[in-house]
Amino acid sequence: MRSGLQAIMSNSHHISLPEGKKIYFASDNHLGAPSRQASLSREKKFVKWLDDIKDDAAVIFLLGDLFDFWFEYKKVVPKGFTRTLGKLAEISDSGIPIHYFVGNHDLWMNGYFEEELNIPVYHKPQEFKINNTSFFIGHGDGLGPGDRGYKRMKKVFTNSFSKWLFRWLHPDLGVKLAQYLSVKNKLISGEEDVKFLGEDKEWLVQYSKDKLKEQHRDYFIFGHRHLPLEIELNHQSQYINLGDWITYFTYGEFNGQEFKLTTYK
């Protein structure tokens, strides 16, 4: 029996976590930034982490911006990241489910992960039930109040006509241009300064509180902010930001009873 069946899924969003197994969460690697060579040591560290967790991982959630830029042409994907893609393929082939949420730097996924790696890709936040614990999971970009400039820009970047135009650029030119915008001008990222703004100004905290008014969730798990954060929304619900694999090298783990943020040494 394949090891992934140890995490029994009655449907795609309900996970029965076996005893001794864990759910793992990571986000915001930005591989390729500021250059492919400069991010190589971070990539190797991330692959080592994947190797370390695969023995007790029931499911792995990757919450976006794995790459600093990603665009799928019909027959071409960006060069590089062989170690990461190979390790993800190995883990997926072993039967451990991996779920991927696109971020603001890899908005343009269009079937490659699903076809080559058997990894489902989500473009919007999703609800998951792990045993009896409810999770609301997403990358986090463009959610909540404010950030209107980025929201307008995201509409342009995700517009089907804009993507069609971009595909007409030769990949050597298109990828080089997009990497320049992403790394140098941050036009794609929409990032704020990486600092805690206070609960009343953290858009994802406000978004989570608004979602709680509609329905209870035990955990709201996001990336995007690059800050490891654990904030109590009320006595039964918690907001988690996973941090990143650039400065903090933090990840989340859930053992069926509690969620904790951990730094990978």
FIDRENBA-438219 format. One line per 4 residues: their letters; for each residue x, y, z of C-alpha. Coordinates in nm, 4 decimals. Layout:
A	X/Y/Z | ...
// end
This chain:
MRSG	0.0000/0.0000/0.0000 | 0.1348/0.3440/-0.0912 | 0.2449/0.5525/0.2071 | 0.0159/0.8415/0.1119
LQAI	-0.2849/0.6267/0.1911 | -0.1828/0.6537/0.5552 | -0.3421/0.9965/0.5367 | -0.6900/0.8798/0.4489
MSNS	-0.8839/1.1364/0.2467 | -1.2576/1.0784/0.2377 | -1.2645/1.3670/-0.0065 | -1.0029/1.6090/-0.1378
HHIS	-1.0409/1.8457/0.1590 | -1.0849/1.6089/0.4515 | -0.7773/1.4427/0.5966 | -0.7714/1.1709/0.8616
LPEG	-0.4278/1.2005/1.0186 | -0.2841/0.8696/1.1462 | -0.1144/0.8581/1.4835 | 0.2551/0.9436/1.4629
KKIY	0.2151/1.1367/1.1387 | 0.2227/1.5133/1.0823 | 0.1037/1.7750/0.8369 | 0.3745/2.0174/0.7208
FASD	0.3413/2.3714/0.5852 | 0.5975/2.5998/0.4158 | 0.5880/2.9154/0.2056 | 0.7847/3.1871/0.0269
NHLG	1.1112/3.0362/-0.0926 | 1.1503/3.2766/-0.3875 | 1.3961/3.0460/-0.5586 | 1.5811/3.2333/-0.8302
APSR	1.6035/3.5592/-0.6351 | 1.8144/3.7626/-0.6569 | 1.9644/3.5132/-0.9044 | 1.9441/3.1407/-0.9605
QASL	2.2995/3.0859/-0.8376 | 2.2537/3.3102/-0.5334 | 1.9473/3.1121/-0.4223 | 2.1112/2.7722/-0.4699
SREK	2.2146/2.7313/-0.1058 | 1.8590/2.8107/0.0048 | 1.7245/2.5591/-0.2430 | 1.9567/2.2883/-0.1100
KFVK	1.8455/2.3660/0.2451 | 1.4792/2.3397/0.1467 | 1.5384/2.0070/-0.0312 | 1.7175/1.8772/0.2798
WLDD	1.4125/1.9781/0.4868 | 1.1843/1.7875/0.2485 | 1.4107/1.4862/0.2877 | 1.3971/1.5161/0.6673
IKDD	1.0186/1.5370/0.6943 | 0.9162/1.2733/0.4399 | 0.9372/0.9874/0.6916 | 0.6578/1.1201/0.9138
AAVI	0.4759/1.3523/0.6702 | 0.1177/1.2555/0.5942 | 0.0535/1.5631/0.3777 | 0.2623/1.8656/0.2748
FLLG	0.1177/2.2101/0.2025 | 0.3254/2.4609/0.0039 | 0.1680/2.8053/0.0239 | 0.3139/2.9793/-0.2769
DLFD	0.6069/3.1814/-0.4072 | 0.8213/2.8713/-0.4253 | 0.9806/3.0494/-0.7201 | 1.0476/3.4194/-0.7532
FWFE	0.9086/3.3932/-1.1039 | 0.7217/3.1137/-1.2794 | 0.5392/3.1160/-1.6104 | 0.4195/2.8184/-1.8111
YKKV	0.4339/2.8449/-2.1862 | 0.2685/2.5613/-2.3783 | 0.5964/2.3720/-2.4183 | 0.8377/2.5619/-2.1905
VPKG	0.8848/2.6245/-1.8176 | 1.1621/2.8340/-1.6572 | 1.5060/2.6763/-1.6471 | 1.6474/2.5547/-1.3156
FTRT	1.5164/2.4318/-0.9782 | 1.5913/2.0695/-1.0726 | 1.6648/1.9660/-0.7139 | 1.3351/2.1022/-0.5847
LGKL	1.1194/1.9659/-0.8656 | 1.2910/1.6285/-0.8457 | 1.2388/1.6022/-0.4704 | 0.8733/1.7024/-0.5006
AEIS	0.8289/1.4372/-0.7704 | 0.9951/1.1758/-0.5489 | 0.7734/1.2587/-0.2506 | 0.4577/1.2725/-0.4597
DSGI	0.5437/0.9424/-0.6314 | 0.5953/0.7819/-0.2889 | 0.2276/0.8498/-0.2144 | 0.2564/1.1538/0.0133
PIHY	0.0052/1.4151/-0.1066 | 0.1367/1.7661/-0.1704 | -0.0960/2.0648/-0.2090 | 0.0264/2.3823/-0.3786
FVGN	-0.1227/2.7324/-0.3508 | -0.0044/2.9851/-0.6067 | 0.1446/3.3091/-0.4750 | 0.1875/3.6486/-0.6339
HDLW	0.5201/3.5456/-0.7906 | 0.3928/3.2216/-0.9446 | 0.0446/3.3229/-1.0543 | 0.0931/3.1720/-1.3968
MNGY	0.0780/2.8010/-1.3188 | -0.1274/2.6165/-1.5731 | -0.1086/2.2399/-1.5467 | 0.2627/2.1569/-1.5189
FEEE	0.2555/2.0632/-1.1484 | -0.0608/1.8616/-1.1945 | 0.0636/1.6725/-1.5006 | 0.4297/1.6218/-1.4133
LNIP	0.4223/1.6002/-1.0331 | 0.0635/1.4943/-0.9553 | 0.0340/1.7983/-0.7272 | -0.2995/1.9848/-0.7189
VYHK	-0.2667/2.3610/-0.7570 | -0.5066/2.6126/-0.6015 | -0.5515/2.9724/-0.7111 | -0.7766/3.0654/-0.4194
PQEF	-0.7814/2.9840/-0.0445 | -0.9262/2.6457/0.0474 | -1.0931/2.4886/0.3499 | -0.9445/2.1696/0.4919
KINN	-1.0586/1.9514/0.7807 | -0.7730/1.7600/0.9434 | -0.9236/1.5106/1.1875 | -1.1634/1.7409/1.3754
TSFF	-0.9622/2.0618/1.3249 | -1.0622/2.3153/1.0608 | -0.8077/2.5027/0.8485 | -0.8455/2.7966/0.6113
IGHG	-0.5357/2.7937/0.3888 | -0.4026/3.0261/0.1181 | -0.1046/3.2309/0.0060 | -0.2609/3.5560/0.1227
DGLG	-0.1907/3.8109/-0.1512 | -0.4709/4.0517/-0.2330 | -0.6900/3.9493/0.0601 | -0.8423/4.1850/0.3119
PGDR	-0.8748/4.5638/0.2985 | -0.6216/4.7976/0.1372 | -0.3382/4.7076/-0.1027 | -0.5492/4.8457/-0.3891
GYKR	-0.2508/4.9067/-0.6161 | -0.1471/4.5442/-0.6055 | -0.5067/4.4232/-0.6494 | -0.5374/4.6304/-0.9684
MKKV	-0.2029/4.5002/-1.0918 | -0.2988/4.1406/-1.0159 | -0.6073/4.1769/-1.2355 | -0.3809/4.2894/-1.5197
FTNS	-0.1320/4.0057/-1.4706 | -0.4016/3.7364/-1.4475 | -0.6052/3.8685/-1.7387 | -0.6219/3.6086/-2.0159
FSKW	-0.5387/3.8675/-2.2830 | -0.2307/3.9844/-2.0893 | -0.1088/3.6254/-2.0568 | -0.1717/3.5684/-2.4281
LFRW	0.0369/3.8734/-2.5156 | 0.3194/3.7643/-2.2845 | 0.3308/3.4207/-2.4469 | 0.4172/3.5870/-2.7769
LHPD	0.7478/3.7012/-2.6291 | 1.0335/3.4586/-2.6829 | 1.0873/3.2782/-2.3488 | 1.4466/3.4060/-2.3253
LGVK	1.3144/3.7620/-2.3415 | 0.9923/3.7097/-2.1476 | 1.1502/3.5310/-1.8514 | 1.4390/3.7782/-1.8349
LAQY	1.1990/4.0743/-1.8353 | 0.9730/3.9206/-1.5703 | 1.2670/3.8333/-1.3465 | 1.3902/4.1904/-1.3701
LSVK	1.0509/4.3284/-1.2708 | 1.0141/4.0764/-0.9900 | 1.3578/4.1186/-0.8325 | 1.4495/4.4784/-0.9096
NKLI	1.1285/4.6787/-0.9307 | 0.9020/4.4524/-0.7215 | 0.6164/4.5357/-0.9570 | 0.4945/4.1779/-0.9408
SGEE	0.5449/4.1266/-0.5710 | 0.3302/4.4015/-0.4221 | 0.5274/4.3492/-0.1011 | 0.5350/4.5903/0.1870
DVKF	0.8345/4.6328/0.4099 | 0.8780/4.3095/0.6006 | 0.7823/4.4321/0.9422 | 0.4909/4.3697/1.1743
LGED	0.2309/4.6440/1.1274 | 0.0199/4.5708/1.4367 | -0.2956/4.3625/1.4401 | -0.5203/4.6493/1.3355
KEWL	-0.3070/4.7135/1.0233 | -0.2253/4.3570/0.9245 | -0.4623/4.2969/0.6334 | -0.4571/3.9202/0.6657
VQYS	-0.5453/3.9420/1.0341 | -0.8395/4.1658/0.9474 | -0.9405/3.9311/0.6681 | -0.9301/3.6321/0.9049
KDKL	-1.1429/3.8132/1.1624 | -1.4001/3.8938/0.8946 | -1.4080/3.5298/0.7809 | -1.4647/3.4231/1.1422
KEQH	-1.7878/3.6216/1.1419 | -1.9153/3.3922/0.8680 | -1.7943/3.0605/1.0073 | -1.5597/2.9280/1.2740
RDYF	-1.2156/2.7993/1.1698 | -0.9536/2.6783/1.4137 | -0.6571/2.7976/1.2079 | -0.6009/3.0515/0.9317
IFGH	-0.2701/2.9636/0.7619 | -0.1052/3.2061/0.5189 | 0.2280/3.2999/0.3672 | 0.3052/3.6166/0.1682
RHLP	0.4072/3.8418/0.4587 | 0.7472/3.6748/0.5067 | 0.7053/3.7069/0.8831 | 0.6533/3.4149/1.1223
LEIE	0.3425/3.5237/1.3144 | 0.1081/3.3530/1.5598 | -0.1885/3.5698/1.6599 | -0.4916/3.4728/1.8656
LNHQ	-0.8078/3.5857/1.6855 | -1.0227/3.4656/1.9729 | -0.9924/3.1943/2.2365 | -1.0681/2.9251/1.9775
SQYI	-0.9083/3.0509/1.6572 | -0.5552/3.1433/1.5543 | -0.3929/3.3254/1.2636 | -0.0577/3.1840/1.1470
NLGD	0.1862/3.3328/0.8993 | 0.4539/3.0843/0.8008 | 0.7445/3.3263/0.7502 | 0.9842/3.2472/0.4658
WITY	1.2860/3.0492/0.3461 | 1.4968/3.3585/0.2849 | 1.5509/3.5063/0.6305 | 1.3658/3.2905/0.8824
FTYG	1.3564/2.9348/0.7387 | 1.0381/2.8659/0.9337 | 0.7708/2.6069/0.8709 | 0.4519/2.4851/1.0338
EFNG	0.3658/2.1410/1.1591 | 0.0402/1.9946/1.2892 | 0.0377/1.6644/1.4792 | -0.3390/1.6281/1.5030
QEFK	-0.3579/1.8130/1.8348 | -0.1603/2.1343/1.8020 | 0.0031/2.3558/1.5434 | 0.3467/2.5036/1.5925
LTTY	0.5948/2.7152/1.3990 | 0.9471/2.5786/1.3898 | 1.2781/2.7117/1.2566 | 1.4766/2.4704/1.0426
K	1.8392/2.4661/1.1505
// end
